Amino acid sequence: MTGDEAPRVDVRRGEPTADELAAVVAVVTEAYQREADEAIAEPEPRPSAWQVSARALRPLLRRDIGWGRFGG
């Protein structure tokens, strides 16, 4: 919603007065603004616990040396 649009309120039951509707809109707007102000994204994502605790890959097998004691 842009600043030019008026908020839309659908009344499902009862007949609220204009003052009651204004109060509801004020409370909801304040709650929304407070939540938006507190919602701050982290500048850089932190590594997950899995990434921190994971070991590096093992080195590649050297194919130039034999498998057994007397190889190669």
KOLVO-613780 format. One record per residue: residue in three letters; chain; x, y, z of N, C-alpha, C, O in turn. Coordinates in steps of 0.2 Angstrom, whole numbers. Layout:
# residues N
<rec resn="ALA" chain="A" n_c1="X" n_c2="Y" n_c3="Z" ca_c1="X" ca_c2="Y" ca_c3="Z" c_c1="X" c_c2="Y" c_c3="Z" o_c1="X" o_c2="Y" o_c3="Z"/>
...
//
This chain:
# residues 72
<rec resn="MET" chain="A" n_c1="4" n_c2="-6" n_c3="0" ca_c1="0" ca_c2="0" ca_c3="0" c_c1="4" c_c2="6" c_c3="0" o_c1="9" o_c2="7" o_c3="4"/>
<rec resn="THR" chain="A" n_c1="3" n_c2="11" n_c3="-4" ca_c1="7" ca_c2="17" ca_c3="-4" c_c1="4" c_c2="22" c_c3="0" o_c1="-2" o_c2="21" o_c3="3"/>
<rec resn="GLY" chain="A" n_c1="7" n_c2="28" n_c3="2" ca_c1="5" ca_c2="33" ca_c3="6" c_c1="-2" c_c2="36" c_c3="4" o_c1="-5" o_c2="39" o_c3="8"/>
<rec resn="ASP" chain="A" n_c1="-3" n_c2="36" n_c3="-3" ca_c1="-9" ca_c2="39" ca_c3="-5" c_c1="-16" c_c2="35" c_c3="-4" o_c1="-21" o_c2="38" o_c3="-4"/>
<rec resn="GLU" chain="A" n_c1="-15" n_c2="29" n_c3="-3" ca_c1="-21" ca_c2="25" ca_c3="-3" c_c1="-24" c_c2="25" c_c3="5" o_c1="-20" o_c2="25" o_c3="9"/>
<rec resn="ALA" chain="A" n_c1="-30" n_c2="25" n_c3="5" ca_c1="-33" ca_c2="25" ca_c3="12" c_c1="-34" c_c2="17" c_c3="14" o_c1="-35" o_c2="13" o_c3="9"/>
<rec resn="PRO" chain="A" n_c1="-33" n_c2="16" n_c3="20" ca_c1="-33" ca_c2="9" ca_c3="22" c_c1="-40" c_c2="6" c_c3="21" o_c1="-45" o_c2="10" o_c3="22"/>
<rec resn="ARG" chain="A" n_c1="-41" n_c2="0" n_c3="19" ca_c1="-48" ca_c2="-3" ca_c3="18" c_c1="-49" c_c2="-7" c_c3="24" o_c1="-46" o_c2="-12" o_c3="26"/>
<rec resn="VAL" chain="A" n_c1="-55" n_c2="-6" n_c3="27" ca_c1="-57" ca_c2="-10" ca_c3="33" c_c1="-64" c_c2="-13" c_c3="31" o_c1="-69" o_c2="-10" o_c3="30"/>
<rec resn="ASP" chain="A" n_c1="-65" n_c2="-20" n_c3="32" ca_c1="-71" ca_c2="-23" ca_c3="31" c_c1="-74" c_c2="-25" c_c3="37" o_c1="-71" o_c2="-29" o_c3="41"/>
<rec resn="VAL" chain="A" n_c1="-80" n_c2="-23" n_c3="39" ca_c1="-83" ca_c2="-24" ca_c3="45" c_c1="-88" c_c2="-30" c_c3="44" o_c1="-92" o_c2="-30" o_c3="39"/>
<rec resn="ARG" chain="A" n_c1="-87" n_c2="-36" n_c3="47" ca_c1="-90" ca_c2="-42" ca_c3="46" c_c1="-97" c_c2="-42" c_c3="51" o_c1="-102" o_c2="-45" o_c3="49"/>
<rec resn="ARG" chain="A" n_c1="-96" n_c2="-39" n_c3="57" ca_c1="-102" ca_c2="-39" ca_c3="61" c_c1="-102" c_c2="-33" c_c3="65" o_c1="-97" o_c2="-30" o_c3="66"/>
<rec resn="GLY" chain="A" n_c1="-108" n_c2="-31" n_c3="67" ca_c1="-109" ca_c2="-25" ca_c3="71" c_c1="-109" c_c2="-19" c_c3="67" o_c1="-108" o_c2="-19" o_c3="61"/>
<rec resn="GLU" chain="A" n_c1="-110" n_c2="-13" n_c3="70" ca_c1="-109" ca_c2="-7" ca_c3="67" c_c1="-105" c_c2="-2" c_c3="71" o_c1="-107" o_c2="2" o_c3="75"/>
<rec resn="PRO" chain="A" n_c1="-98" n_c2="-2" n_c3="70" ca_c1="-94" ca_c2="2" ca_c3="73" c_c1="-94" c_c2="9" c_c3="71" o_c1="-96" o_c2="11" o_c3="66"/>
<rec resn="THR" chain="A" n_c1="-93" n_c2="13" n_c3="76" ca_c1="-93" ca_c2="21" ca_c3="74" c_c1="-87" c_c2="23" c_c3="71" o_c1="-82" o_c2="19" o_c3="71"/>
<rec resn="ALA" chain="A" n_c1="-87" n_c2="29" n_c3="68" ca_c1="-81" ca_c2="31" ca_c3="65" c_c1="-75" c_c2="32" c_c3="70" o_c1="-69" o_c2="30" o_c3="68"/>
<rec resn="ASP" chain="A" n_c1="-76" n_c2="33" n_c3="76" ca_c1="-71" ca_c2="34" ca_c3="81" c_c1="-68" c_c2="27" c_c3="82" o_c1="-62" o_c2="26" o_c3="83"/>
<rec resn="GLU" chain="A" n_c1="-72" n_c2="22" n_c3="83" ca_c1="-70" ca_c2="15" ca_c3="84" c_c1="-66" c_c2="12" c_c3="78" o_c1="-60" o_c2="9" o_c3="79"/>
<rec resn="LEU" chain="A" n_c1="-68" n_c2="14" n_c3="72" ca_c1="-64" ca_c2="12" ca_c3="66" c_c1="-57" c_c2="15" c_c3="66" o_c1="-52" o_c2="12" o_c3="65"/>
<rec resn="ALA" chain="A" n_c1="-57" n_c2="22" n_c3="68" ca_c1="-51" ca_c2="26" ca_c3="68" c_c1="-46" c_c2="23" c_c3="73" o_c1="-40" o_c2="23" o_c3="72"/>
<rec resn="ALA" chain="A" n_c1="-49" n_c2="21" n_c3="79" ca_c1="-45" ca_c2="18" ca_c3="84" c_c1="-42" c_c2="11" c_c3="82" o_c1="-36" o_c2="10" o_c3="83"/>
<rec resn="VAL" chain="A" n_c1="-45" n_c2="7" n_c3="79" ca_c1="-43" ca_c2="1" ca_c3="76" c_c1="-37" c_c2="2" c_c3="71" o_c1="-32" o_c2="-1" o_c3="71"/>
<rec resn="VAL" chain="A" n_c1="-39" n_c2="7" n_c3="66" ca_c1="-33" ca_c2="8" ca_c3="61" c_c1="-27" c_c2="11" c_c3="65" o_c1="-22" o_c2="9" o_c3="62"/>
<rec resn="ALA" chain="A" n_c1="-28" n_c2="15" n_c3="69" ca_c1="-22" ca_c2="18" ca_c3="73" c_c1="-18" c_c2="13" c_c3="76" o_c1="-12" o_c2="13" o_c3="76"/>
<rec resn="VAL" chain="A" n_c1="-21" n_c2="8" n_c3="80" ca_c1="-18" ca_c2="3" ca_c3="84" c_c1="-14" c_c2="-2" c_c3="79" o_c1="-8" o_c2="-4" o_c3="80"/>
<rec resn="VAL" chain="A" n_c1="-18" n_c2="-4" n_c3="74" ca_c1="-15" ca_c2="-9" ca_c3="69" c_c1="-9" c_c2="-5" c_c3="65" o_c1="-4" o_c2="-8" o_c3="64"/>
<rec resn="THR" chain="A" n_c1="-10" n_c2="1" n_c3="63" ca_c1="-4" ca_c2="5" ca_c3="60" c_c1="2" c_c2="5" c_c3="64" o_c1="8" o_c2="4" o_c3="62"/>
<rec resn="GLU" chain="A" n_c1="1" n_c2="7" n_c3="71" ca_c1="6" ca_c2="7" ca_c3="75" c_c1="10" c_c2="1" c_c3="76" o_c1="16" o_c2="0" o_c3="76"/>
<rec resn="ALA" chain="A" n_c1="6" n_c2="-5" n_c3="77" ca_c1="9" ca_c2="-11" ca_c3="78" c_c1="13" c_c2="-13" c_c3="72" o_c1="18" o_c2="-16" o_c3="72"/>
<rec resn="TYR" chain="A" n_c1="10" n_c2="-12" n_c3="66" ca_c1="14" ca_c2="-13" ca_c3="59" c_c1="20" c_c2="-9" c_c3="59" o_c1="25" o_c2="-12" o_c3="57"/>
<rec resn="GLN" chain="A" n_c1="20" n_c2="-3" n_c3="61" ca_c1="26" ca_c2="1" ca_c3="60" c_c1="31" c_c2="-1" c_c3="65" o_c1="37" o_c2="-1" o_c3="63"/>
<rec resn="ARG" chain="A" n_c1="29" n_c2="-3" n_c3="71" ca_c1="34" ca_c2="-6" ca_c3="76" c_c1="37" c_c2="-12" c_c3="74" o_c1="44" o_c2="-13" o_c3="74"/>
<rec resn="GLU" chain="A" n_c1="34" n_c2="-17" n_c3="71" ca_c1="36" ca_c2="-23" ca_c3="68" c_c1="41" c_c2="-22" c_c3="63" o_c1="46" o_c2="-25" o_c3="62"/>
<rec resn="ALA" chain="A" n_c1="39" n_c2="-17" n_c3="58" ca_c1="43" ca_c2="-15" ca_c3="52" c_c1="50" c_c2="-12" c_c3="55" o_c1="55" o_c2="-14" o_c3="52"/>
<rec resn="ASP" chain="A" n_c1="50" n_c2="-8" n_c3="60" ca_c1="56" ca_c2="-5" ca_c3="62" c_c1="61" c_c2="-10" c_c3="66" o_c1="67" o_c2="-9" o_c3="65"/>
<rec resn="GLU" chain="A" n_c1="58" n_c2="-15" n_c3="69" ca_c1="62" ca_c2="-20" ca_c3="72" c_c1="65" c_c2="-25" c_c3="67" o_c1="69" o_c2="-29" o_c3="69"/>
<rec resn="ALA" chain="A" n_c1="62" n_c2="-26" n_c3="62" ca_c1="64" ca_c2="-31" ca_c3="57" c_c1="70" c_c2="-29" c_c3="53" o_c1="69" o_c2="-25" o_c3="48"/>
<rec resn="ILE" chain="A" n_c1="76" n_c2="-31" n_c3="55" ca_c1="82" ca_c2="-29" ca_c3="52" c_c1="85" c_c2="-36" c_c3="50" o_c1="86" o_c2="-40" o_c3="54"/>
<rec resn="ALA" chain="A" n_c1="87" n_c2="-36" n_c3="44" ca_c1="91" ca_c2="-41" ca_c3="41" c_c1="98" c_c2="-41" c_c3="43" o_c1="101" o_c2="-36" o_c3="44"/>
<rec resn="GLU" chain="A" n_c1="101" n_c2="-47" n_c3="44" ca_c1="108" ca_c2="-47" ca_c3="46" c_c1="112" c_c2="-45" c_c3="39" o_c1="111" o_c2="-47" o_c3="34"/>
<rec resn="PRO" chain="A" n_c1="118" n_c2="-41" n_c3="40" ca_c1="122" ca_c2="-39" ca_c3="35" c_c1="125" c_c2="-45" c_c3="31" o_c1="125" o_c2="-45" o_c3="25"/>
<rec resn="GLU" chain="A" n_c1="127" n_c2="-50" n_c3="34" ca_c1="130" ca_c2="-56" ca_c3="31" c_c1="127" c_c2="-62" c_c3="35" o_c1="127" o_c2="-62" o_c3="41"/>
<rec resn="PRO" chain="A" n_c1="125" n_c2="-67" n_c3="31" ca_c1="123" ca_c2="-73" ca_c3="34" c_c1="128" c_c2="-76" c_c3="38" o_c1="134" o_c2="-77" o_c3="35"/>
<rec resn="ARG" chain="A" n_c1="127" n_c2="-78" n_c3="44" ca_c1="132" ca_c2="-82" ca_c3="48" c_c1="132" c_c2="-89" c_c3="46" o_c1="127" o_c2="-92" o_c3="43"/>
<rec resn="PRO" chain="A" n_c1="138" n_c2="-92" n_c3="46" ca_c1="138" ca_c2="-99" ca_c3="44" c_c1="134" c_c2="-104" c_c3="49" o_c1="134" o_c2="-102" o_c3="55"/>
<rec resn="SER" chain="A" n_c1="131" n_c2="-109" n_c3="46" ca_c1="127" ca_c2="-113" ca_c3="50" c_c1="131" c_c2="-117" c_c3="55" o_c1="137" o_c2="-118" o_c3="54"/>
<rec resn="ALA" chain="A" n_c1="128" n_c2="-121" n_c3="60" ca_c1="132" ca_c2="-125" ca_c3="64" c_c1="135" c_c2="-131" c_c3="60" o_c1="141" o_c2="-133" o_c3="62"/>
<rec resn="TRP" chain="A" n_c1="132" n_c2="-133" n_c3="55" ca_c1="134" ca_c2="-138" ca_c3="51" c_c1="141" c_c2="-136" c_c3="47" o_c1="146" o_c2="-140" o_c3="47"/>
<rec resn="GLN" chain="A" n_c1="141" n_c2="-130" n_c3="45" ca_c1="147" ca_c2="-128" ca_c3="41" c_c1="152" c_c2="-127" c_c3="46" o_c1="158" o_c2="-128" o_c3="44"/>
<rec resn="VAL" chain="A" n_c1="151" n_c2="-125" n_c3="52" ca_c1="156" ca_c2="-123" ca_c3="57" c_c1="160" c_c2="-130" c_c3="59" o_c1="166" o_c2="-130" o_c3="59"/>
<rec resn="SER" chain="A" n_c1="156" n_c2="-135" n_c3="60" ca_c1="158" ca_c2="-141" ca_c3="62" c_c1="160" c_c2="-146" c_c3="57" o_c1="164" o_c2="-151" o_c3="59"/>
<rec resn="ALA" chain="A" n_c1="159" n_c2="-145" n_c3="51" ca_c1="161" ca_c2="-150" ca_c3="46" c_c1="168" c_c2="-150" c_c3="44" o_c1="171" o_c2="-145" o_c3="44"/>
<rec resn="ARG" chain="A" n_c1="171" n_c2="-156" n_c3="43" ca_c1="178" ca_c2="-156" ca_c3="42" c_c1="179" c_c2="-155" c_c3="34" o_c1="174" o_c2="-156" o_c3="30"/>
<rec resn="ALA" chain="A" n_c1="185" n_c2="-154" n_c3="33" ca_c1="187" ca_c2="-153" ca_c3="26" c_c1="187" c_c2="-160" c_c3="22" o_c1="187" o_c2="-165" o_c3="26"/>
<rec resn="LEU" chain="A" n_c1="186" n_c2="-160" n_c3="16" ca_c1="187" ca_c2="-166" ca_c3="12" c_c1="194" c_c2="-169" c_c3="13" o_c1="199" o_c2="-165" o_c3="13"/>
<rec resn="ARG" chain="A" n_c1="194" n_c2="-176" n_c3="13" ca_c1="201" ca_c2="-179" ca_c3="13" c_c1="205" c_c2="-178" c_c3="7" o_c1="201" o_c2="-177" o_c3="1"/>
<rec resn="PRO" chain="A" n_c1="211" n_c2="-178" n_c3="7" ca_c1="215" ca_c2="-177" ca_c3="1" c_c1="214" c_c2="-183" c_c3="-4" o_c1="212" o_c2="-188" o_c3="-2"/>
<rec resn="LEU" chain="A" n_c1="215" n_c2="-181" n_c3="-10" ca_c1="214" ca_c2="-186" ca_c3="-16" c_c1="219" c_c2="-192" c_c3="-15" o_c1="225" o_c2="-191" o_c3="-12"/>
<rec resn="LEU" chain="A" n_c1="217" n_c2="-198" n_c3="-17" ca_c1="222" ca_c2="-204" ca_c3="-16" c_c1="227" c_c2="-203" c_c3="-21" o_c1="226" o_c2="-200" o_c3="-27"/>
<rec resn="ARG" chain="A" n_c1="233" n_c2="-204" n_c3="-19" ca_c1="239" ca_c2="-204" ca_c3="-24" c_c1="239" c_c2="-211" c_c3="-28" o_c1="241" o_c2="-216" o_c3="-25"/>
<rec resn="ARG" chain="A" n_c1="238" n_c2="-210" n_c3="-34" ca_c1="238" ca_c2="-216" ca_c3="-38" c_c1="245" c_c2="-218" c_c3="-40" o_c1="246" o_c2="-224" o_c3="-43"/>
<rec resn="ASP" chain="A" n_c1="250" n_c2="-214" n_c3="-40" ca_c1="256" ca_c2="-215" ca_c3="-42" c_c1="260" c_c2="-220" c_c3="-37" o_c1="265" o_c2="-223" o_c3="-39"/>
<rec resn="ILE" chain="A" n_c1="258" n_c2="-221" n_c3="-31" ca_c1="261" ca_c2="-225" ca_c3="-27" c_c1="256" c_c2="-232" c_c3="-26" o_c1="250" o_c2="-231" o_c3="-27"/>
<rec resn="GLY" chain="A" n_c1="260" n_c2="-237" n_c3="-25" ca_c1="256" ca_c2="-243" ca_c3="-25" c_c1="252" c_c2="-244" c_c3="-18" o_c1="252" o_c2="-240" o_c3="-13"/>
<rec resn="TRP" chain="A" n_c1="247" n_c2="-249" n_c3="-18" ca_c1="243" ca_c2="-250" ca_c3="-13" c_c1="246" c_c2="-254" c_c3="-7" o_c1="245" o_c2="-253" o_c3="-1"/>
<rec resn="GLY" chain="A" n_c1="250" n_c2="-259" n_c3="-9" ca_c1="253" ca_c2="-263" ca_c3="-4" c_c1="260" c_c2="-260" c_c3="-2" o_c1="262" o_c2="-255" o_c3="-4"/>
<rec resn="ARG" chain="A" n_c1="263" n_c2="-264" n_c3="3" ca_c1="269" ca_c2="-262" ca_c3="5" c_c1="275" c_c2="-263" c_c3="0" o_c1="279" o_c2="-259" o_c3="1"/>
<rec resn="PHE" chain="A" n_c1="274" n_c2="-267" n_c3="-4" ca_c1="279" ca_c2="-268" ca_c3="-9" c_c1="277" c_c2="-265" c_c3="-16" o_c1="280" o_c2="-267" o_c3="-21"/>
<rec resn="GLY" chain="A" n_c1="272" n_c2="-261" n_c3="-16" ca_c1="270" ca_c2="-258" ca_c3="-23" c_c1="274" c_c2="-253" c_c3="-25" o_c1="278" o_c2="-250" o_c3="-21"/>
<rec resn="GLY" chain="A" n_c1="274" n_c2="-252" n_c3="-32" ca_c1="277" ca_c2="-246" ca_c3="-35" c_c1="284" c_c2="-245" c_c3="-35" o_c1="287" o_c2="-240" o_c3="-38"/>
//
